[in-house]
Amino acid sequence: MSTEPVLEGPGATPDDVALIEKLATAYTRIRTQLARVIVGQDEVLEQLLIALFSNGHCILEGVPGLAKTLMISTLARCLSLSFSRVQFTPDLMPSDITGTEVIEEDKATGARSLRFVKGPVFAHVVLADEINRTPPKTQAALLEAMQERQVTAAGFPHRLPQPFYVLATQNPIEQEGTYPLPEAQLDRFMFKILVGYPSAEEEFRIAQMTSAPQEVAVERALTAREILELQELVRRVPCADPVIRYVLRLTRATRTEQEAVPQMVRDYVAWGVGPRASQFLVLAGKARAALQGRYYVSFDDIRAVAYPVLRHRVLTNFNAEADGVRSEQVVEHLLSTLPAEPGAHLDPALTRRVFATPSPRAPEGT
């Protein structure tokens, strides 16, 4: 028996229904086109599209060679969006990303004037490759553009193209000579997406496809104007009060100063998530529902987006590091123990997998 409540909210207008159908159809077309170039990574692609239609940004973490760059550039081609890639290096300056003022001289009059030359950030889709390899000053320049969606030069604001979608990558292996993003800056990314290794069959297909002398054409599924229209539609998708309360139970249960938080949180969490996590959970749930052709948010939508929204916001402590407990395990524990409704039973099948709660650390000296 389902534990989903009857969701009530404002009804969808005929125009909204048509847009929902259009988005669901476009989603299927986009996935079909991406599958012609990208093998596997279904969950990663779904999360990228959820963030795009939520008007959020993503940080992807994975070892080299997992097609992160190819995935992002192909997505931009499929959506008729301009694409720009910035390879972050230790000597990269903020102006190398945002642009700079140059002096121009009129040959006829000899008059000189300043002209702003736009940097690579002026694109619909910006790939910040290995963002943790550049100093904090340059990182902050990109993150300011992400938040304000504009660049200020010589006191004049320059609006970025819309939609504006930043996808940053990190290599989890090499950490020497890197500048890890501060937690406050990581919080500005809607999702942290983990890109894993392909399966044996997928890797066979990758080797087969990439060694063949053919280039795969990708058909365009949406325009920039249509994406902006669908982003506005996603925000209009109603989210029932019980679902929002469930979101708050998840986020507030990560804060150790709250009463009645799980023992695992008290043992292993240093800092819980802020209100931005609650906002992103609801918004991502709306986008996932719309991509699947539904005009309401279910508990399953929230559970599906909980990992990419929370994994980089739940900050574990030294005890967790000593015991090998990661933030994903804390999230999974919360999903498996907190019911959708107080007192209601949560079917374990609704979560990916249930981690056994690690035993509390023994007090020192015992």
The 8 nearest C-alpha neighbors of each residue, nearest first, counted from 0:
[[1, 2, 3, 346, 344, 345, 4, 343],
 [2, 0, 3, 4, 346, 345, 344, 349],
 [1, 3, 4, 0, 345, 343, 339, 344],
 [2, 4, 1, 5, 298, 297, 339, 6],
 [5, 3, 6, 2, 241, 1, 297, 242],
 [6, 4, 7, 3, 239, 2, 241, 297],
 [7, 5, 239, 4, 8, 295, 238, 297],
 [8, 6, 239, 5, 9, 237, 238, 10],
 [7, 9, 237, 10, 239, 6, 238, 295],
 [10, 8, 11, 237, 7, 236, 12, 235],
 [11, 9, 8, 12, 237, 7, 294, 15],
 [10, 12, 15, 16, 13, 9, 294, 14],
 [11, 13, 15, 14, 16, 10, 17, 9],
 [14, 12, 16, 15, 17, 11, 18, 10],
 [13, 15, 17, 12, 16, 18, 11, 19],
 [16, 14, 18, 12, 17, 13, 11, 19],
 [17, 15, 13, 19, 18, 14, 11, 20],
 [16, 18, 14, 20, 15, 19, 21, 13],
 [19, 17, 21, 15, 20, 16, 22, 14],
 [20, 18, 22, 16, 21, 17, 292, 289],
 [19, 21, 23, 17, 18, 22, 292, 24],
 [20, 22, 18, 24, 19, 23, 25, 17],
 [21, 23, 25, 19, 24, 20, 26, 290],
 [24, 22, 290, 26, 292, 20, 25, 21],
 [23, 25, 21, 27, 26, 22, 20, 28],
 [26, 24, 28, 22, 27, 23, 29, 21],
 [25, 27, 23, 29, 24, 28, 22, 30],
 [26, 28, 24, 30, 25, 29, 31, 23],
 [29, 27, 25, 31, 26, 30, 32, 24],
 [30, 28, 26, 32, 31, 27, 25, 33],
 [31, 29, 33, 27, 28, 32, 34, 26],
 [30, 32, 28, 34, 29, 33, 27, 35],
 [33, 31, 29, 35, 34, 30, 217, 28],
 [34, 32, 30, 35, 36, 31, 37, 29],
 [33, 35, 37, 31, 36, 32, 38, 30],
 [36, 34, 33, 32, 37, 31, 215, 38],
 [37, 35, 34, 33, 38, 215, 32, 73],
 [38, 36, 34, 33, 35, 39, 70, 40],
 [37, 39, 34, 201, 205, 36, 40, 204],
 [38, 40, 41, 201, 37, 197, 34, 198],
 [41, 39, 43, 42, 44, 38, 197, 194],
 [42, 40, 44, 39, 43, 45, 38, 30],
 [41, 43, 45, 44, 40, 46, 39, 47],
 [44, 42, 46, 40, 45, 41, 47, 192],
 [45, 43, 47, 41, 46, 42, 40, 48],
 [44, 46, 42, 48, 43, 47, 49, 41],
 [45, 47, 49, 43, 48, 44, 50, 42],
 [48, 46, 44, 50, 45, 49, 51, 43],
 [47, 49, 51, 45, 50, 46, 52, 44],
 [48, 50, 46, 52, 51, 47, 286, 287],
 [49, 51, 53, 55, 47, 48, 52, 54],
 [52, 50, 48, 54, 53, 49, 55, 47],
 [51, 53, 230, 54, 49, 50, 48, 286],
 [52, 54, 50, 51, 55, 286, 230, 49],
 [55, 53, 51, 52, 50, 230, 56, 164],
 [56, 54, 50, 189, 53, 51, 164, 57],
 [57, 55, 188, 165, 189, 164, 166, 50],
 [58, 56, 190, 166, 188, 189, 191, 59],
 [57, 59, 167, 191, 168, 166, 192, 190],
 [60, 58, 168, 192, 191, 193, 167, 169],
 [59, 61, 169, 193, 168, 194, 170, 192],
 [62, 60, 194, 170, 193, 171, 195, 63],
 [61, 63, 170, 171, 64, 65, 172, 60],
 [64, 62, 65, 61, 170, 66, 67, 172],
 [63, 65, 66, 62, 67, 61, 68, 196],
 [64, 66, 67, 63, 62, 196, 61, 194],
 [67, 65, 69, 68, 64, 70, 37, 63],
 [66, 68, 70, 69, 65, 71, 64, 59],
 [69, 67, 71, 70, 66, 72, 126, 128],
 [70, 68, 66, 72, 71, 67, 73, 37],
 [71, 69, 67, 73, 68, 72, 66, 74],
 [70, 72, 74, 68, 73, 69, 75, 67],
 [71, 73, 75, 69, 74, 70, 68, 76],
 [74, 72, 76, 70, 75, 71, 69, 77],
 [73, 75, 77, 71, 72, 76, 70, 78],
 [74, 76, 80, 72, 78, 73, 77, 82],
 [77, 75, 73, 79, 78, 74, 80, 72],
 [76, 78, 219, 74, 75, 79, 220, 218],
 [77, 79, 221, 75, 76, 80, 219, 220],
 [80, 78, 76, 222, 77, 219, 75, 221],
 [81, 79, 75, 78, 123, 76, 82, 223],
 [82, 80, 123, 122, 124, 75, 79, 83],
 [81, 83, 124, 122, 125, 75, 123, 80],
 [84, 82, 125, 119, 122, 126, 124, 85],
 [83, 85, 126, 125, 127, 86, 82, 128],
 [86, 84, 127, 87, 128, 126, 83, 119],
 [87, 85, 128, 88, 127, 84, 129, 130],
 [86, 88, 133, 130, 129, 128, 132, 85],
 [87, 89, 133, 132, 91, 90, 86, 129],
 [90, 88, 133, 91, 132, 134, 87, 177],
 [89, 91, 88, 92, 133, 134, 87, 132],
 [92, 90, 88, 89, 87, 133, 95, 93],
 [91, 93, 95, 94, 137, 90, 96, 136],
 [94, 92, 137, 95, 96, 140, 97, 91],
 [93, 95, 98, 97, 96, 92, 99, 118],
 [96, 94, 92, 93, 98, 97, 118, 91],
 [97, 95, 118, 94, 93, 119, 120, 98],
 [96, 98, 118, 94, 120, 95, 93, 117],
 [99, 118, 97, 117, 94, 116, 96, 95],
 [98, 100, 116, 94, 115, 101, 117, 97],
 [101, 99, 115, 114, 113, 116, 102, 98],
 [100, 102, 114, 113, 115, 103, 99, 116],
 [103, 101, 113, 112, 114, 111, 104, 100],
 [102, 104, 112, 111, 113, 101, 105, 114],
 [105, 103, 111, 110, 109, 106, 112, 102],
 [104, 106, 109, 110, 107, 108, 111, 103],
 [107, 105, 109, 108, 104, 110, 111, 103],
 [106, 108, 105, 109, 110, 104, 111, 103],
 [109, 107, 110, 105, 106, 104, 111, 112],
 [108, 110, 105, 106, 107, 104, 111, 103],
 [111, 109, 105, 108, 104, 112, 106, 107],
 [110, 112, 104, 103, 105, 109, 102, 113],
 [113, 111, 103, 102, 104, 114, 110, 105],
 [112, 114, 102, 101, 100, 103, 115, 111],
 [113, 115, 101, 100, 102, 116, 112, 103],
 [114, 116, 100, 99, 117, 101, 113, 98],
 [117, 115, 98, 99, 100, 114, 118, 101],
 [116, 118, 98, 115, 121, 97, 99, 119],
 [117, 119, 98, 97, 96, 120, 121, 95],
 [118, 120, 121, 96, 83, 122, 97, 117],
 [119, 121, 118, 122, 97, 96, 125, 83],
 [122, 120, 119, 159, 118, 160, 117, 123],
 [123, 121, 81, 124, 120, 82, 83, 125],
 [122, 124, 163, 81, 80, 162, 160, 164],
 [125, 123, 164, 82, 122, 165, 163, 81],
 [126, 124, 165, 83, 84, 82, 166, 122],
 [125, 127, 84, 166, 128, 167, 85, 165],
 [128, 126, 167, 85, 130, 166, 125, 84],
 [127, 129, 86, 168, 130, 126, 167, 87],
 [130, 128, 169, 168, 131, 87, 132, 127],
 [129, 131, 132, 128, 87, 127, 167, 168],
 [130, 132, 178, 179, 129, 177, 133, 169],
 [133, 131, 177, 88, 130, 89, 129, 178],
 [132, 134, 89, 88, 87, 131, 130, 178],
 [135, 133, 136, 137, 178, 89, 138, 132],
 [134, 136, 138, 137, 139, 133, 178, 180],
 [137, 135, 139, 138, 134, 140, 93, 92],
 [136, 138, 93, 140, 139, 135, 92, 134],
 [139, 137, 135, 141, 140, 136, 142, 134],
 [138, 140, 142, 136, 137, 141, 135, 143],
 [141, 139, 137, 143, 138, 142, 93, 136],
 [140, 142, 144, 138, 139, 143, 145, 137],
 [141, 143, 145, 139, 144, 140, 146, 138],
 [144, 142, 146, 140, 145, 141, 147, 139],
 [143, 145, 148, 141, 142, 149, 147, 146],
 [146, 144, 142, 143, 148, 147, 141, 165],
 [145, 147, 143, 144, 148, 142, 187, 149],
 [146, 148, 149, 144, 145, 143, 150, 142],
 [149, 147, 144, 145, 159, 146, 158, 150],
 [148, 150, 158, 159, 144, 147, 157, 156],
 [151, 149, 157, 156, 144, 158, 152, 97],
 [150, 152, 156, 155, 154, 157, 149, 153],
 [153, 151, 154, 155, 156, 150, 99, 100],
 [154, 152, 155, 151, 100, 156, 115, 99],
 [153, 155, 152, 151, 156, 150, 157, 100],
 [154, 156, 151, 152, 153, 157, 150, 115],
 [157, 155, 151, 150, 149, 158, 152, 154],
 [158, 156, 150, 149, 151, 159, 155, 152],
 [159, 157, 149, 156, 150, 148, 160, 121],
 [158, 160, 149, 148, 121, 161, 157, 163],
 [161, 159, 123, 163, 162, 122, 121, 158],
 [162, 160, 163, 123, 159, 223, 227, 164],
 [161, 163, 123, 160, 227, 164, 223, 226],
 [164, 162, 123, 161, 160, 124, 165, 159],
 [163, 165, 124, 56, 123, 125, 162, 166],
 [166, 164, 125, 56, 124, 126, 167, 57],
 [165, 167, 126, 57, 58, 127, 56, 125],
 [168, 166, 127, 58, 126, 128, 59, 130],
 [167, 169, 59, 129, 128, 58, 60, 130],
 [170, 168, 129, 60, 171, 130, 59, 131],
 [169, 171, 62, 172, 61, 60, 173, 129],
 [172, 170, 173, 169, 61, 62, 60, 174],
 [173, 171, 170, 174, 62, 61, 169, 63],
 [174, 172, 175, 171, 170, 177, 176, 62],
 [173, 175, 177, 172, 176, 171, 170, 178],
 [176, 174, 177, 173, 178, 132, 172, 179],
 [175, 177, 174, 178, 132, 89, 173, 131],
 [178, 176, 132, 131, 175, 174, 179, 133],
 [177, 179, 131, 132, 134, 180, 133, 135],
 [180, 178, 131, 177, 181, 132, 174, 130],
 [179, 181, 185, 184, 178, 131, 182, 135],
 [182, 180, 184, 183, 185, 179, 186, 178],
 [181, 183, 185, 184, 186, 180, 312, 311],
 [184, 182, 186, 181, 185, 187, 180, 312],
 [185, 183, 186, 181, 182, 187, 180, 142],
 [184, 186, 182, 187, 183, 188, 180, 181],
 [187, 185, 183, 184, 188, 182, 312, 189],
 [188, 186, 185, 184, 189, 183, 146, 56],
 [189, 187, 56, 57, 186, 190, 185, 58],
 [188, 190, 56, 55, 57, 308, 187, 279],
 [191, 189, 307, 57, 308, 188, 192, 58],
 [190, 192, 58, 307, 57, 59, 311, 308],
 [193, 191, 59, 307, 190, 58, 60, 194],
 [192, 194, 60, 59, 61, 195, 191, 43],
 [195, 193, 61, 60, 192, 59, 43, 196],
 [196, 194, 193, 61, 197, 65, 62, 40],
 [195, 197, 198, 65, 194, 62, 61, 202],
 [198, 196, 201, 202, 195, 199, 39, 40],
 [197, 199, 201, 200, 202, 196, 39, 203],
 [200, 198, 202, 201, 203, 197, 204, 196],
 [199, 201, 203, 202, 198, 204, 197, 205],
 [202, 200, 198, 204, 203, 199, 197, 38],
 [201, 203, 205, 199, 204, 200, 197, 198],
 [204, 202, 200, 206, 201, 205, 207, 199],
 [203, 205, 207, 201, 202, 206, 208, 200],
 [206, 204, 202, 208, 207, 203, 209, 201],
 [207, 205, 203, 204, 209, 208, 210, 202],
 [206, 208, 204, 205, 210, 209, 203, 211],
 [209, 207, 205, 211, 210, 206, 204, 213],
 [208, 210, 206, 211, 207, 205, 212, 204],
 [209, 211, 208, 207, 206, 212, 205, 213],
 [210, 212, 208, 209, 213, 207, 214, 206],
 [213, 211, 210, 214, 209, 208, 215, 207],
 [214, 212, 211, 215, 208, 209, 210, 216],
 [213, 215, 216, 212, 211, 36, 209, 208],
 [214, 216, 213, 217, 36, 35, 32, 218],
 [217, 215, 214, 218, 35, 36, 32, 213],
 [218, 216, 32, 77, 215, 219, 76, 33],
 [219, 217, 77, 220, 216, 32, 76, 29],
 [218, 220, 77, 78, 79, 221, 217, 76],
 [219, 221, 78, 77, 25, 29, 218, 28],
 [222, 220, 78, 219, 225, 79, 226, 223],
 [221, 223, 225, 79, 224, 78, 226, 220],
 [222, 224, 226, 225, 80, 227, 162, 79],
 [225, 223, 227, 222, 226, 228, 221, 162],
 [224, 226, 228, 222, 227, 223, 221, 229],
 [225, 227, 229, 223, 228, 224, 230, 222],
 [228, 226, 230, 224, 225, 229, 162, 223],
 [229, 227, 225, 231, 226, 230, 224, 232],
 [228, 230, 232, 226, 231, 227, 225, 233],
 [231, 229, 52, 227, 233, 232, 228, 53],
 [230, 232, 229, 228, 234, 233, 227, 235],
 [231, 233, 229, 235, 230, 234, 228, 236],
 [234, 232, 230, 235, 236, 231, 286, 285],
 [233, 235, 232, 231, 236, 230, 282, 285],
 [236, 234, 232, 233, 237, 231, 285, 15],
 [235, 237, 233, 234, 294, 285, 295, 238],
 [238, 236, 295, 8, 235, 239, 9, 296],
 [237, 239, 296, 295, 240, 236, 242, 243],
 [240, 238, 242, 241, 6, 7, 237, 8],
 [239, 241, 243, 242, 244, 238, 6, 245],
 [242, 240, 244, 243, 239, 245, 340, 4],
 [243, 241, 245, 244, 240, 239, 298, 246],
 [242, 244, 246, 240, 245, 241, 247, 239],
 [245, 243, 247, 241, 246, 242, 240, 248],
 [244, 246, 242, 248, 243, 247, 339, 241],
 [247, 245, 243, 249, 244, 248, 277, 250],
 [246, 248, 244, 250, 249, 245, 251, 243],
 [249, 247, 245, 251, 246, 250, 252, 244],
 [250, 248, 246, 247, 252, 251, 245, 333],
 [249, 251, 247, 252, 253, 248, 272, 246],
 [250, 252, 253, 248, 254, 249, 247, 257],
 [251, 253, 260, 249, 250, 254, 248, 261],
 [254, 252, 271, 251, 250, 264, 255, 272],
 [255, 253, 271, 252, 256, 251, 257, 270],
 [254, 256, 257, 265, 253, 264, 260, 271],
 [255, 257, 254, 258, 260, 265, 253, 271],
 [258, 256, 255, 254, 260, 259, 251, 252],
 [257, 259, 260, 256, 255, 252, 254, 261],
 [260, 258, 261, 257, 252, 262, 255, 256],
 [259, 261, 252, 258, 257, 262, 264, 255],
 [262, 260, 263, 264, 259, 265, 252, 333],
 [261, 263, 265, 264, 266, 260, 359, 259],
 [264, 262, 266, 261, 265, 267, 356, 329],
 [263, 265, 268, 262, 267, 266, 261, 253],
 [266, 264, 262, 263, 255, 267, 268, 261],
 [267, 265, 263, 264, 262, 268, 359, 318],
 [266, 268, 319, 264, 315, 316, 265, 318],
 [269, 267, 315, 264, 316, 270, 314, 265],
 [268, 270, 316, 315, 314, 267, 271, 255],
 [271, 269, 314, 268, 254, 313, 272, 315],
 [270, 272, 254, 253, 313, 314, 273, 268],
 [271, 273, 312, 313, 250, 276, 253, 270],
 [272, 274, 275, 276, 271, 277, 250, 312],
 [275, 273, 277, 276, 278, 272, 250, 279],
 [274, 276, 278, 277, 273, 279, 186, 272],
 [275, 277, 279, 274, 278, 273, 280, 272],
 [278, 276, 280, 274, 275, 279, 246, 281],
 [279, 277, 275, 276, 281, 280, 282, 274],
 [278, 280, 282, 276, 281, 277, 283, 275],
 [281, 279, 277, 283, 278, 282, 284, 276],
 [280, 282, 284, 278, 279, 283, 285, 277],
 [281, 283, 279, 285, 284, 280, 278, 53],
 [284, 282, 286, 280, 285, 281, 279, 287],
 [285, 283, 300, 281, 287, 301, 282, 286],
 [284, 286, 282, 288, 283, 287, 296, 236],
 [285, 287, 283, 289, 288, 284, 233, 49],
 [288, 286, 290, 284, 289, 285, 49, 283],
 [287, 289, 293, 285, 291, 286, 290, 296],
 [288, 290, 292, 286, 293, 291, 287, 19],
 [291, 289, 23, 287, 292, 288, 22, 286],
 [292, 290, 288, 289, 23, 293, 287, 26],
 [291, 293, 289, 23, 290, 19, 20, 288],
 [294, 292, 288, 289, 295, 291, 19, 290],
 [293, 295, 236, 289, 288, 292, 237, 296],
 [294, 296, 237, 293, 236, 238, 288, 297],
 [297, 295, 238, 285, 288, 284, 300, 298],
 [298, 296, 299, 300, 295, 242, 301, 3],
 [297, 299, 301, 300, 242, 302, 3, 339],
 [298, 300, 302, 297, 301, 303, 349, 296],
 [301, 299, 284, 303, 297, 298, 302, 296],
 [300, 302, 298, 284, 299, 303, 304, 305],
 [303, 301, 299, 305, 300, 304, 298, 350],
 [302, 304, 300, 301, 305, 299, 306, 284],
 [303, 305, 301, 302, 306, 307, 308, 300],
 [306, 304, 302, 308, 303, 309, 307, 301],
 [305, 307, 309, 308, 310, 304, 327, 330],
 [308, 306, 190, 191, 192, 309, 310, 305],
 [309, 307, 190, 305, 306, 189, 310, 304],
 [308, 310, 312, 306, 311, 307, 305, 313],
 [311, 309, 326, 306, 312, 327, 307, 313],
 [312, 310, 309, 313, 191, 185, 308, 314],
 [311, 313, 309, 272, 310, 314, 186, 271],
 [314, 312, 271, 272, 326, 311, 310, 309],
 [315, 313, 270, 269, 268, 312, 271, 316],
 [314, 316, 268, 269, 267, 319, 313, 326],
 [317, 315, 269, 319, 268, 318, 267, 320],
 [316, 318, 320, 319, 321, 315, 267, 269],
 [319, 317, 321, 320, 316, 267, 322, 266],
 [320, 318, 324, 267, 322, 317, 321, 316],
 [319, 321, 317, 323, 318, 322, 324, 316],
 [320, 322, 318, 319, 323, 317, 324, 316],
 [321, 323, 319, 320, 324, 318, 357, 360],
 [322, 324, 320, 321, 319, 325, 318, 317],
 [325, 323, 319, 322, 320, 328, 326, 267],
 [326, 324, 327, 328, 323, 319, 329, 315],
 [325, 327, 329, 328, 310, 313, 315, 330],
 [328, 326, 330, 325, 329, 310, 331, 306],
 [329, 327, 331, 326, 330, 325, 332, 324],
 [328, 330, 332, 326, 327, 331, 333, 325],
 [331, 329, 327, 333, 328, 332, 334, 326],
 [332, 330, 328, 334, 333, 329, 327, 335],
 [331, 333, 329, 335, 330, 334, 328, 336],
 [334, 332, 330, 336, 331, 335, 337, 329],
 [335, 333, 331, 332, 336, 337, 330, 350],
 [334, 336, 332, 333, 337, 353, 331, 347],
 [335, 337, 333, 334, 332, 338, 345, 331],
 [336, 338, 333, 334, 335, 339, 249, 248],
 [339, 337, 345, 340, 343, 344, 341, 336],
 [338, 340, 245, 337, 345, 341, 343, 298],
 [339, 341, 343, 338, 342, 245, 241, 344],
 [342, 340, 343, 338, 339, 337, 344, 245],
 [341, 343, 340, 344, 338, 339, 345, 337],
 [344, 342, 340, 341, 338, 345, 339, 2],
 [345, 343, 338, 346, 342, 2, 339, 340],
 [346, 344, 338, 347, 343, 339, 335, 2],
 [345, 347, 348, 349, 344, 350, 335, 2],
 [348, 346, 349, 350, 345, 335, 353, 352],
 [349, 347, 346, 350, 351, 352, 345, 353],
 [348, 350, 347, 346, 351, 299, 345, 302],
 [351, 349, 348, 352, 347, 335, 334, 302],
 [352, 350, 349, 353, 348, 331, 347, 303],
 [351, 353, 350, 354, 331, 347, 348, 335],
 [352, 354, 335, 331, 355, 332, 351, 350],
 [355, 353, 356, 332, 352, 328, 331, 335],
 [354, 356, 357, 353, 332, 358, 328, 331],
 [355, 357, 354, 358, 263, 332, 359, 328],
 [358, 356, 355, 359, 263, 324, 322, 354],
 [357, 359, 356, 360, 263, 361, 355, 266],
 [360, 358, 361, 357, 266, 263, 262, 356],
 [361, 359, 362, 358, 266, 318, 363, 322],
 [360, 362, 359, 363, 365, 364, 358, 266],
 [363, 361, 365, 360, 364, 359, 318, 266],
 [364, 362, 365, 361, 360, 318, 359, 321],
 [363, 365, 362, 361, 360, 359, 318, 321],
 [364, 363, 362, 361, 360, 359, 358, 318]]
